[in-house]
Amino acid sequence: MNQLNSAYGQLTQTFERVGHLGAASSTLFWDGRTKMPAGGAASRGKVMAALTSIVSETMADPALGELLDRAENEEAGNLGPWEAANLREMRRRWRHETAIPTELATELSERVALAQKAWEKARADNDFAAFAEPLEGLLGLQLKAAAIKGDALGMSPYDAMMDVHEPGMTTALIDNLFADLAAFLPPLMEQIMAKQAAGPAPEPLPGPFSNDVQMALSEKLAGMIGYDFEEGRIDLTAHPFANGVPGDVRITTRFFPDDPISGIMATMHETGHAMYEAGLPRNWSFLPVGSARGMGLHESQSLLFEMQAGRNAAFLPVLSQAIREAFGADSDAGAWSDANIGRLYRKVGPSLIRVEADEVTYPLHVILRYRLERAIMDGSLEIAGIPSAWNELMQEMLGITPPNDTQGCLQDIHWSMGLFGHFPSYTFGAVAAAQLFKAATEQDADILPGLARGDFAPLLGWTRKHVHSQASFAATSDEILTAATGGPLSAGAFKAHLQARYLGE
């Protein structure tokens, strides 16, 4: 049912237009992080704010609420399964959007654009004080929005912020998961470090490595996974991300001249995100049901390809050969051997930077940020106290203290974007990735042999069927996980995976 004169048909037209505006914002965001000159931040902020205002005003139109009521009360019985799911997602989107007054939503958008540029400069200058004022202004608005949304949705402000990113994710679920992992991971890290210390030490690859050569390798690996360069591109940025619209899904990455492994991991991670976006059903493009289910599930796709498959024992020899070919190594001995590259790629230990952390310690970085966000939200931590609180928690959880704020509390872009409640999605994703990869390899015997050939098609085919093509047909990621793996999110597969990979292989 999509006739123009039906309530559902009119809703479809409106939400598709909103989807088009979101796509425009996505492309402008990409430009702001890659190509836009620094002086364009203020003007870009006004443009982004205008787009936000149009969407907010569209969603706040009382006629839209009336159409939703009509469609649900009078037409729902005539809708097909995907149309019914689309209507459900329209209502969900409407609830979230209309909870925030248009004026506040517009002001938030403009503040975000300015805060991002302030963060970029503060990070480069190691000057948290320069970021504190823009962050405090943005956070004040964000806290106000969260309180309003929590009241409207019948949940706590932090749950309301998390629900934006991952429907159904609550502090109760996250507290239990994080308590389990916070108890499990530090002793596991110590065991793994002791085992690795007893063997040969990883030998750094002899650099330096130019951006051009690293980019060529990144493009090769992304193509190996299945990324279509006719519908995307890879660019450099300060903080890697992937975004886009149907037919144009873009990847960004970053390189270091003395550490090509970091760039490889960033590229494979963002390629996983891009494959999810590219695999969403085209016939539902720009509509709510055609969107990715949530950021937790999104993160599961990036980690499925970067961590589960990309660091799998079956694939590591293929990766090592690609590295040698890219950098012109004339032998597979010494630093260039499969064994040494494997040691570099799987080295476990405390590190300062979240996006460069190994898969054992990565969740501890996320738990740190979660605890800080909860403290900021309840008022027990002021903005000025973030650097010292960050350093204390880093020492407590990982046994290291950042030498400066650039490598500490200024390393992530998220707060400058107003993305509070987003960090838990990362560990949700890591746990879900292990659960999905276990199910995939059990259900399709071709996946591991494929990885040994550098062929990701069997794994990609499985994820296309069980995750990508499902978009937001299900109301929560747990429903998708249950259908694909036989059960909801559980840390069991993740914990078993880490033990097997680092203590068993």
C-alpha positions, 0 to 999 in steps of 0.5 A: 500500500503506497497510494498517495491518498492513503495515510501510509502513502503520504507518510512514505513520501514524507519520510523518504524526503527526510531520508534524502535530507539525511543523505545530504547531511551525511555527504556534507559531514564527509566533506567537513571531515575530509575536504572542507577548508578549516575556515568553512566550519561556521558556514557549514554549521549554518547549513547543517543547522538549516537541514536539521531545522527542516527535518525537525519542522517536518517531523513536528508538523501535527499533520504527521502525527495524525497520519501516523494515527490514521495509518496505524488505526485504519490501514495497518491490517492491509500492510505487508510485513515490510510496510508494517515494519516501516510504519513501526520505524516511522513511529519510532523516528517520529517519537525521537524527533518530536521529543526535542523542540525544533529550536533546540535541535537546530541549536544543537546542530550548529553547536556540533559543527563548531565543537568539531572544529574546536576539538580538532584544534584542541587535539592538535594543540594538546589543549583541553582547556580550549575545547572545554568551553565549546564542549560545556555549551554543547553538553548543556544542550545535550543534557537538556535534550536527553532529559526532555526525550527521556520524559517523552519516551518513559526512560532515563536520559542516558537510556534515551541517548543510547536508544537513539543509537541502538534500539532497546539498549539499556543501562541495565543490560550494559551494566551487566555486560560491562561488569562481566567483561571488566572482571574477565578481561584484565586477568585474561590480558595478563595471561596473554601478555605472559604467554606472548612474552615467553615467545619471540618479540614482534619485530617492527616492519622496516619503514617508513611507509608512504601514504600512497603505498598504504592507500594502495594496500588499503584499496586492495584489502577493501576490494578483497572484502567486496567493496565496490569502488564504482560506488565508493571511495577511500580518503584520509581523515583524522578519525576514521569513519564510513558513511554514505547513501545508497550507491555512494558509501564512502570510507575514510582511514588514516596512516602512520609512516612507521606503523602500517598495521594501524592503517590496515586495521582502520581500513578493514574496520571501516570497510565492514561498516561500508559493506553493511550500508551497501548491503541494505535493501535498495528498494527501501532506500531512504526509508526508516525500515531500510536503515541499519538496525542500530550502531551496535549491530553496525559495529558488529559488521566492522568487527566481523571483518576486521577482528573475527575474519581479518585476524583469523589464522586462516587469513593471516598468511594472505594478509602477510603476502599482501603486505610484502607485495605492497611494500616490496619486501624481497623475502618472507623472512625476519620482520616480513615473515608470516609469523612476525606479521601475525605477532604484530597483528595480534599483540595484546597489551595496554595502549593509550588509543582506543581505535588502535587497541587490540580486541582484548583491551578494547572493551576496557576503553569503552567501559572507561568512556561509559563510566565517564559519561554516566558521571557527567550525566549525573553531575558528579563529574564537571567538564574541567575534571574530565582529564584527571578523571580519564587518567585515573580510570585509565591507570585503574583499568589498563595500568597506564596513564596518558602523557598528554590529553591528545592521547587521553581525553581528546582522542575521540571525536564523539563528544564534539559531535554530541554523541553521548550514549554511543560508546556502549555500541562498540562493545555490543558490536564486539560481542555480537561479532563473535556470536555472528562469526561463530554461527556463520562458520558453523553454518557455512563450511566454505567461510574459513577455506575462503578466508585462506584464499583471500576470498571473503565472498562466503562470509559476505554472502552469509552476512548479506542474508542474515544481517544486511538484507534485514535492515530494520525489519526487526525491532531490535538487534537482539531479534536479528541475532536470535534469528541468525545465531539462535540466541540474543546477545551474550558474552559467551562466544566473545570470551571463548573466542578470545581464550581460543585465539590468544591462549589456545592457538 
